[in-house]
Each structure stands twice: as C-alpha cells, then as structure tokens.
C-alpha cells in the first residue's frame, strides 16, 4: 500500500517533517514555502493537492466541521511537540494502523489513543 501524502501545517515541527520524509513519506511543509498562509488557505491547498492535513492547531478542526471546509483527511497531534520521539512514534503507529483509512477521517492522536471520526 502506498504511503499517504501529507501537507504539514507550519505548527508541525521541522524535525517531524524530516522524520516523515526520512521514512519515505511525501510531505509538503507549509513553513518551507508559504508560512503566511491562513488556516482556510492551508485547508484549500490540502484539498487541491489531495493531501492529508497534519497539524497541532485545533482551529483547523473547527473550520472543517463547523464551517464545512473540505479536506481529504485531518490529523490533529495532541502531544507536546517538545516530546518529539513520542509524537513521531504515535503518528507512525496511526499510519501503520489506519494507512489509507486516514483519508476521509478526522483523527486525533494523543499519548495513549487515537480518536477517529468521519469527515
């Protein structure tokens, strides 16, 4: 199965982006090419590119659910970014467990569980 393609919001750490790329994932990183994009513009870009949106910004979930902004998939990291090894471990566990099933879902990743619901 092919690995999902990602759009990493600028609130995602550069070290996590490097880890994903090192593991063979295709990652566009907003901070590298358009750090001034608004949340709506980030969602539009993820949708246009067909990429899963990876973020630690809860506001993006509100835009998707309350305002009906379409996105291929939204993954919200709810782990302290200072704990990089745990963030990486939990994200890769979610990818291993859900794979392409991340598309069409809103997945919240925390220290101990994954919460998932359809978009």
mmCIF file of the C-alpha atoms, coordinates in Angstrom:
data_MODEL
# 
_entry.id   MODEL 
# 
loop_
_atom_site.group_PDB 
_atom_site.id 
_atom_site.type_symbol 
_atom_site.label_atom_id 
_atom_site.label_alt_id 
_atom_site.label_comp_id 
_atom_site.label_asym_id 
_atom_site.label_entity_id 
_atom_site.label_seq_id 
_atom_site.pdbx_PDB_ins_code 
_atom_site.Cartn_x 
_atom_site.Cartn_y 
_atom_site.Cartn_z 
_atom_site.occupancy 
_atom_site.B_iso_or_equiv 
_atom_site.pdbx_formal_charge 
_atom_site.auth_seq_id 
_atom_site.auth_comp_id 
_atom_site.auth_asym_id 
_atom_site.auth_atom_id 
_atom_site.pdbx_PDB_model_num 
ATOM 1   C CA . UNK A 1 1   ? 0.000   0.000  0.000  1.00 0.00 ? 1   UNK A CA 1 
ATOM 2   C CA . UNK A 1 2   ? 1.310   3.446  -0.902 1.00 0.00 ? 2   UNK A CA 1 
ATOM 3   C CA . UNK A 1 3   ? 2.095   5.819  1.938  1.00 0.00 ? 3   UNK A CA 1 
ATOM 4   C CA . UNK A 1 4   ? -0.269  8.777  2.363  1.00 0.00 ? 4   UNK A CA 1 
ATOM 5   C CA . UNK A 1 5   ? 0.829   12.170 1.048  1.00 0.00 ? 5   UNK A CA 1 
ATOM 6   C CA . UNK A 1 6   ? 0.901   14.922 3.666  1.00 0.00 ? 6   UNK A CA 1 
ATOM 7   C CA . UNK A 1 7   ? 0.543   18.656 3.978  1.00 0.00 ? 7   UNK A CA 1 
ATOM 8   C CA . UNK A 1 8   ? 2.179   19.626 7.271  1.00 0.00 ? 8   UNK A CA 1 
ATOM 9   C CA . UNK A 1 9   ? 0.909   22.857 8.783  1.00 0.00 ? 9   UNK A CA 1 
ATOM 10  C CA . UNK A 1 10  ? 3.579   25.275 9.978  1.00 0.00 ? 10  UNK A CA 1 
ATOM 11  C CA . UNK A 1 11  ? 2.831   24.392 13.619 1.00 0.00 ? 11  UNK A CA 1 
ATOM 12  C CA . UNK A 1 12  ? 4.271   20.914 12.968 1.00 0.00 ? 12  UNK A CA 1 
ATOM 13  C CA . UNK A 1 13  ? 7.938   20.724 13.922 1.00 0.00 ? 13  UNK A CA 1 
ATOM 14  C CA . UNK A 1 14  ? 10.566  20.590 11.213 1.00 0.00 ? 14  UNK A CA 1 
ATOM 15  C CA . UNK A 1 15  ? 12.058  17.531 12.942 1.00 0.00 ? 15  UNK A CA 1 
ATOM 16  C CA . UNK A 1 16  ? 8.779   15.615 12.499 1.00 0.00 ? 16  UNK A CA 1 
ATOM 17  C CA . UNK A 1 17  ? 8.631   16.632 8.838  1.00 0.00 ? 17  UNK A CA 1 
ATOM 18  C CA . UNK A 1 18  ? 12.200  15.360 8.375  1.00 0.00 ? 18  UNK A CA 1 
ATOM 19  C CA . UNK A 1 19  ? 11.331  12.097 10.128 1.00 0.00 ? 19  UNK A CA 1 
ATOM 20  C CA . UNK A 1 20  ? 8.334   11.535 7.872  1.00 0.00 ? 20  UNK A CA 1 
ATOM 21  C CA . UNK A 1 21  ? 10.378  12.284 4.782  1.00 0.00 ? 21  UNK A CA 1 
ATOM 22  C CA . UNK A 1 22  ? 13.141  10.004 6.042  1.00 0.00 ? 22  UNK A CA 1 
ATOM 23  C CA . UNK A 1 23  ? 10.562  7.222  6.378  1.00 0.00 ? 23  UNK A CA 1 
ATOM 24  C CA . UNK A 1 24  ? 9.634   7.697  2.700  1.00 0.00 ? 24  UNK A CA 1 
ATOM 25  C CA . UNK A 1 25  ? 6.574   9.924  3.058  1.00 0.00 ? 25  UNK A CA 1 
ATOM 26  C CA . UNK A 1 26  ? 5.774   12.684 0.575  1.00 0.00 ? 26  UNK A CA 1 
ATOM 27  C CA . UNK A 1 27  ? 5.429   15.801 2.750  1.00 0.00 ? 27  UNK A CA 1 
ATOM 28  C CA . UNK A 1 28  ? 4.762   19.387 1.716  1.00 0.00 ? 28  UNK A CA 1 
ATOM 29  C CA . UNK A 1 29  ? 5.640   21.657 4.635  1.00 0.00 ? 29  UNK A CA 1 
ATOM 30  C CA . UNK A 1 30  ? 3.811   24.985 4.735  1.00 0.00 ? 30  UNK A CA 1 
ATOM 31  C CA . UNK A 1 31  ? 6.664   26.634 6.682  1.00 0.00 ? 31  UNK A CA 1 
ATOM 32  C CA . UNK A 1 32  ? 9.042   25.935 3.776  1.00 0.00 ? 32  UNK A CA 1 
ATOM 33  C CA . UNK A 1 33  ? 7.099   27.619 1.010  1.00 0.00 ? 33  UNK A CA 1 
ATOM 34  C CA . UNK A 1 34  ? 4.175   29.693 2.317  1.00 0.00 ? 34  UNK A CA 1 
ATOM 35  C CA . UNK A 1 35  ? 4.448   30.400 6.034  1.00 0.00 ? 35  UNK A CA 1 
ATOM 36  C CA . UNK A 1 36  ? 1.929   33.234 5.825  1.00 0.00 ? 36  UNK A CA 1 
ATOM 37  C CA . UNK A 1 37  ? -0.998  31.120 4.590  1.00 0.00 ? 37  UNK A CA 1 
ATOM 38  C CA . UNK A 1 38  ? -4.232  31.463 6.549  1.00 0.00 ? 38  UNK A CA 1 
ATOM 39  C CA . UNK A 1 39  ? -5.880  28.365 8.010  1.00 0.00 ? 39  UNK A CA 1 
ATOM 40  C CA . UNK A 1 40  ? -8.503  28.434 5.243  1.00 0.00 ? 40  UNK A CA 1 
ATOM 41  C CA . UNK A 1 41  ? -5.774  28.659 2.588  1.00 0.00 ? 41  UNK A CA 1 
ATOM 42  C CA . UNK A 1 42  ? -3.972  25.681 4.172  1.00 0.00 ? 42  UNK A CA 1 
ATOM 43  C CA . UNK A 1 43  ? -7.185  23.631 4.023  1.00 0.00 ? 43  UNK A CA 1 
ATOM 44  C CA . UNK A 1 44  ? -7.781  24.647 0.400  1.00 0.00 ? 44  UNK A CA 1 
ATOM 45  C CA . UNK A 1 45  ? -4.217  23.638 -0.504 1.00 0.00 ? 45  UNK A CA 1 
ATOM 46  C CA . UNK A 1 46  ? -4.580  20.229 1.183  1.00 0.00 ? 46  UNK A CA 1 
ATOM 47  C CA . UNK A 1 47  ? -7.837  19.677 -0.678 1.00 0.00 ? 47  UNK A CA 1 
ATOM 48  C CA . UNK A 1 48  ? -6.457  20.800 -4.044 1.00 0.00 ? 48  UNK A CA 1 
ATOM 49  C CA . UNK A 1 49  ? -3.355  18.600 -3.642 1.00 0.00 ? 49  UNK A CA 1 
ATOM 50  C CA . UNK A 1 50  ? -5.296  15.611 -2.252 1.00 0.00 ? 50  UNK A CA 1 
ATOM 51  C CA . UNK A 1 51  ? -3.094  15.523 0.850  1.00 0.00 ? 51  UNK A CA 1 
ATOM 52  C CA . UNK A 1 52  ? -3.780  14.623 4.444  1.00 0.00 ? 52  UNK A CA 1 
ATOM 53  C CA . UNK A 1 53  ? -3.512  17.720 6.600  1.00 0.00 ? 53  UNK A CA 1 
ATOM 54  C CA . UNK A 1 54  ? -1.214  17.224 9.593  1.00 0.00 ? 54  UNK A CA 1 
ATOM 55  C CA . UNK A 1 55  ? -1.498  19.864 12.315 1.00 0.00 ? 55  UNK A CA 1 
ATOM 56  C CA . UNK A 1 56  ? -1.422  20.649 16.015 1.00 0.00 ? 56  UNK A CA 1 
ATOM 57  C CA . UNK A 1 57  ? -3.883  23.532 15.512 1.00 0.00 ? 57  UNK A CA 1 
ATOM 58  C CA . UNK A 1 58  ? -7.365  22.757 16.889 1.00 0.00 ? 58  UNK A CA 1 
ATOM 59  C CA . UNK A 1 59  ? -8.793  25.686 14.901 1.00 0.00 ? 59  UNK A CA 1 
ATOM 60  C CA . UNK A 1 60  ? -8.455  23.672 11.696 1.00 0.00 ? 60  UNK A CA 1 
ATOM 61  C CA . UNK A 1 61  ? -10.892 21.077 13.044 1.00 0.00 ? 61  UNK A CA 1 
ATOM 62  C CA . UNK A 1 62  ? -13.403 23.826 13.745 1.00 0.00 ? 62  UNK A CA 1 
ATOM 63  C CA . UNK A 1 63  ? -13.074 25.120 10.189 1.00 0.00 ? 63  UNK A CA 1 
ATOM 64  C CA . UNK A 1 64  ? -13.630 21.644 8.796  1.00 0.00 ? 64  UNK A CA 1 
ATOM 65  C CA . UNK A 1 65  ? -16.611 20.724 10.964 1.00 0.00 ? 65  UNK A CA 1 
ATOM 66  C CA . UNK A 1 66  ? -18.375 23.960 11.805 1.00 0.00 ? 66  UNK A CA 1 
ATOM 67  C CA . UNK A 1 67  ? -17.742 25.844 8.576  1.00 0.00 ? 67  UNK A CA 1 
ATOM 68  C CA . UNK A 1 68  ? -17.809 22.908 6.185  1.00 0.00 ? 68  UNK A CA 1 
ATOM 69  C CA . UNK A 1 69  ? -14.323 23.349 4.724  1.00 0.00 ? 69  UNK A CA 1 
ATOM 70  C CA . UNK A 1 70  ? -13.478 20.191 2.764  1.00 0.00 ? 70  UNK A CA 1 
ATOM 71  C CA . UNK A 1 71  ? -10.186 18.388 3.337  1.00 0.00 ? 71  UNK A CA 1 
ATOM 72  C CA . UNK A 1 72  ? -9.060  14.865 2.280  1.00 0.00 ? 72  UNK A CA 1 
ATOM 73  C CA . UNK A 1 73  ? -8.191  13.963 5.869  1.00 0.00 ? 73  UNK A CA 1 
ATOM 74  C CA . UNK A 1 74  ? -7.244  15.838 9.032  1.00 0.00 ? 74  UNK A CA 1 
ATOM 75  C CA . UNK A 1 75  ? -4.782  14.526 11.609 1.00 0.00 ? 75  UNK A CA 1 
ATOM 76  C CA . UNK A 1 76  ? -4.527  16.530 14.820 1.00 0.00 ? 76  UNK A CA 1 
ATOM 77  C CA . UNK A 1 77  ? -1.489  15.971 17.036 1.00 0.00 ? 77  UNK A CA 1 
ATOM 78  C CA . UNK A 1 78  ? -2.363  16.468 20.715 1.00 0.00 ? 78  UNK A CA 1 
ATOM 79  C CA . UNK A 1 79  ? 1.059   15.591 22.154 1.00 0.00 ? 79  UNK A CA 1 
ATOM 80  C CA . UNK A 1 80  ? 3.533   18.166 23.447 1.00 0.00 ? 80  UNK A CA 1 
ATOM 81  C CA . UNK A 1 81  ? 5.820   18.915 20.466 1.00 0.00 ? 81  UNK A CA 1 
ATOM 82  C CA . UNK A 1 82  ? 8.755   19.007 22.885 1.00 0.00 ? 82  UNK A CA 1 
ATOM 83  C CA . UNK A 1 83  ? 8.292   15.238 23.163 1.00 0.00 ? 83  UNK A CA 1 
ATOM 84  C CA . UNK A 1 84  ? 9.362   14.673 19.560 1.00 0.00 ? 84  UNK A CA 1 
ATOM 85  C CA . UNK A 1 85  ? 10.118  10.946 19.838 1.00 0.00 ? 85  UNK A CA 1 
ATOM 86  C CA . UNK A 1 86  ? 6.636   10.231 21.210 1.00 0.00 ? 86  UNK A CA 1 
ATOM 87  C CA . UNK A 1 87  ? 4.961   12.410 18.563 1.00 0.00 ? 87  UNK A CA 1 
ATOM 88  C CA . UNK A 1 88  ? 6.827   10.552 15.816 1.00 0.00 ? 88  UNK A CA 1 
ATOM 89  C CA . UNK A 1 89  ? 6.111   7.138  17.356 1.00 0.00 ? 89  UNK A CA 1 
ATOM 90  C CA . UNK A 1 90  ? 2.381   7.790  17.767 1.00 0.00 ? 90  UNK A CA 1 
ATOM 91  C CA . UNK A 1 91  ? 1.997   9.289  14.281 1.00 0.00 ? 91  UNK A CA 1 
ATOM 92  C CA . UNK A 1 92  ? 3.751   6.337  12.644 1.00 0.00 ? 92  UNK A CA 1 
ATOM 93  C CA . UNK A 1 93  ? 1.582   3.946  14.698 1.00 0.00 ? 93  UNK A CA 1 
ATOM 94  C CA . UNK A 1 94  ? -1.507  5.712  13.349 1.00 0.00 ? 94  UNK A CA 1 
ATOM 95  C CA . UNK A 1 95  ? -0.188  5.419  9.789  1.00 0.00 ? 95  UNK A CA 1 
ATOM 96  C CA . UNK A 1 96  ? 0.580   1.719  10.305 1.00 0.00 ? 96  UNK A CA 1 
ATOM 97  C CA . UNK A 1 97  ? -2.829  1.048  11.834 1.00 0.00 ? 97  UNK A CA 1 
ATOM 98  C CA . UNK A 1 98  ? -5.011  3.203  9.573  1.00 0.00 ? 98  UNK A CA 1 
ATOM 99  C CA . UNK A 1 99  ? -2.934  3.727  6.393  1.00 0.00 ? 99  UNK A CA 1 
ATOM 100 C CA . UNK A 1 100 ? -5.115  4.964  3.544  1.00 0.00 ? 100 UNK A CA 1 
ATOM 101 C CA . UNK A 1 101 ? -8.007  4.831  6.025  1.00 0.00 ? 101 UNK A CA 1 
ATOM 102 C CA . UNK A 1 102 ? -6.739  8.203  7.261  1.00 0.00 ? 102 UNK A CA 1 
ATOM 103 C CA . UNK A 1 103 ? -8.407  9.708  4.190  1.00 0.00 ? 103 UNK A CA 1 
ATOM 104 C CA . UNK A 1 104 ? -11.943 10.859 4.838  1.00 0.00 ? 104 UNK A CA 1 
ATOM 105 C CA . UNK A 1 105 ? -11.341 10.918 8.601  1.00 0.00 ? 105 UNK A CA 1 
ATOM 106 C CA . UNK A 1 106 ? -10.589 13.351 11.393 1.00 0.00 ? 106 UNK A CA 1 
ATOM 107 C CA . UNK A 1 107 ? -8.024  11.611 13.590 1.00 0.00 ? 107 UNK A CA 1 
ATOM 108 C CA . UNK A 1 108 ? -6.821  12.955 16.921 1.00 0.00 ? 108 UNK A CA 1 
ATOM 109 C CA . UNK A 1 109 ? -3.570  11.445 18.140 1.00 0.00 ? 109 UNK A CA 1 
ATOM 110 C CA . UNK A 1 110 ? -2.632  11.741 21.796 1.00 0.00 ? 110 UNK A CA 1 
ATOM 111 C CA . UNK A 1 111 ? -0.227  9.941  24.103 1.00 0.00 ? 111 UNK A CA 1 
ATOM 112 C CA . UNK A 1 112 ? -2.374  6.844  24.563 1.00 0.00 ? 112 UNK A CA 1 
ATOM 113 C CA . UNK A 1 113 ? -5.104  6.623  21.935 1.00 0.00 ? 113 UNK A CA 1 
ATOM 114 C CA . UNK A 1 114 ? -6.379  7.555  18.513 1.00 0.00 ? 114 UNK A CA 1 
ATOM 115 C CA . UNK A 1 115 ? -9.822  9.097  18.175 1.00 0.00 ? 115 UNK A CA 1 
ATOM 116 C CA . UNK A 1 116 ? -11.283 8.978  14.717 1.00 0.00 ? 116 UNK A CA 1 
ATOM 117 C CA . UNK A 1 117 ? -14.497 10.105 13.090 1.00 0.00 ? 117 UNK A CA 1 
ATOM 118 C CA . UNK A 1 118 ? -15.649 10.509 9.511  1.00 0.00 ? 118 UNK A CA 1 
ATOM 119 C CA . UNK A 1 119 ? -15.311 13.919 7.903  1.00 0.00 ? 119 UNK A CA 1 
# 
